[in-house]
């Protein structure tokens, strides 16, 4: 049977992650999702693609939401949010064959993100573009006090800007691991970590496993 989750009006789901990628197709209601690829407004008929170990939190609307969760149909590159032609048809198909439902979703998925654009979202985008971004300099350029930066970002994303950046770096390293030919120290340097030990701790915090176990 397909995995359908029901959410109450104004329910809030704290920031969390899943070890396996999946697609959330909204059948009714909607929510705002704040995750590693920004803050998205998701409505009925839309699907959100989540990569392995990506983190997000959800704030549901007054209508709550009914969500069908399906296997991920591709890599997490590109736009994570899009419309499908017929969400109900996908849900009916999922009752018979989840794999075919996921394939139908893949075939009819059309990227169409509606992103929120408050300053925490601008900071999230800036960190995604450059994980070495100097937070103090960014805050000064935006006219935001350092304490307000941390507090406001945490309210929007459920985590501090520093932690958000650390998890983005860990995700970048994790995605490069399968094809990586160099040393872990080199990977640490290229993804913004102080040293190999720092990289290892971040990946363990993200996945529960060391880089060696993930590639062994």
C-alpha positions, -999 to +999 in steps of 0.1 A: +000+000+000+012+036-006+025+056+023-001+084+029+005+109+057-023+130+072-015+163+089-037+185+111-044+222+106-015+244+115+006+214+125+044+220+126+069+193+119+103+201+132+134+199+110+143+163+103+158+141+076+153+108+059+181+084+050+165+075+016+153+100-010+116+103-017+089+124-034+061+140-014+030+145-035+004+168-019-032+155-026-050+181-004-041+211+017-006+225+017+024+237+037+055+257+038+087+236+037+120+250+049+149+228+038+184+225+024+172+239-009+153+269+004+118+276+017+090+265-006+052+270-006+037+236-015+000+232-026-023+204-037-012+190-070+025+197-064+053+173-056+086+179-037+117+158-044+139+151-014+174+137-018+189+112+007+198+129+040+184+163+031+168+180+060+135+200+061+108+212+084+071+218+076+045+243+087+010+231+076-018+254+065-052+258+081-065+230+059-038+206+070-025+182+043-028+148+028+005+137+013+014+106-007+051+096-003+067+077-032+102+065-040+125+092-054+126+092-092+159+109-098+189+127-083+183+158-061+198+182-087+176+208-102+143+223-090+128+203-062+092+215-065+068+210-094+033+203-106+020+170-119-008+166-144-032+145-123-023+139-086-054+118-080-045+094-109-011+089-094-027+082-060-051+056-075-022+040-094-001+038-062-028+016-046-019-010-072+017-004-080+039+022-061+067+019-087+044+027-116+029+056-097+064+070-091+072+066-128+040+084-138+049+112-114+084+114-130+068+116-165+044+144-156+065+164-132+070+200-143+092+223-122+073+253-108+087+265-075+072+292-054+099+303-031+097+326-001+120+356-004+125+370+031+161+376+042+165+342+058+157+327+024+183+350+008+208+338+033+200+302+027+205+307-010+238+325-004+250+297+018+240+271-008+260+291-034+290+296-012+294+276+020+325+297+029+303+328+031+313+351+060+281+354+080+291+386+098+299+403+065+266+392+050+247+404+080+265+438+080+258+442+042+221+435+049+219+458+080+211+429+103+225+426+138+244+393+144+220+382+172+190+389+150+206+370+121+209+338+142+174+342+158+156+350+126+172+323+106+164+297+133+128+307+134+125+302+096+146+271+092+147+254+126+185+256+128+212+282+131+230+296+100+262+280+111+246+246+115+228+250+082+261+257+065+278+227+082+250+204+070+252+218+034+290+211+034+284+175+047+258+169+019+282+182-007+309+158+006+285+129+009+274+133-028+310+134-040+320+103-020+310+076-044+333+089-072+360+104-051+395+092-059+416+114-036+422+113+002+396+122+028+418+151+038+416+165+002+378+161+002+376+179+035+396+208+021+375+210-011+342+211+008+352+237+034+361+215+064+390+223+087+404+188+084+395+151+078+383+146+114+359+176+111+345+161+078+341+127+094+322+140+124+299+160+101+291+130+079+285+108+110+261+134+124+243+134+090+241+097+083+251+078+114+280+062+095+317+072+087+328+079+052+347+046+052+315+027+060+295+045+034+320+037+007+331+002+019 
